[in-house]
């Protein structure tokens, strides 16, 4: 099972990143635990400088922008290998 974290204060951009992650997981038919992390003190642990952030299996794959649907799909697929 994949471990996916969305880092951010809960703004619209964070919600978009979470929706993209859920969609990618559904499209690939894999199981994933998707967690929202709103505690700013946690961000440096992943190397995040600007929100929103997307962490897959404890690796920061995107920060400070909203990734494309294709990017998220690729990152999730790569994390499965």
Beta strands, then each sheet from edge to edge (+ up, - down):
strand 1: 2-7
strand 2: 32-37
strand 3: 53-56
strand 4: 59-63
sheet 1: 2+ 1+ 3- 4+
end
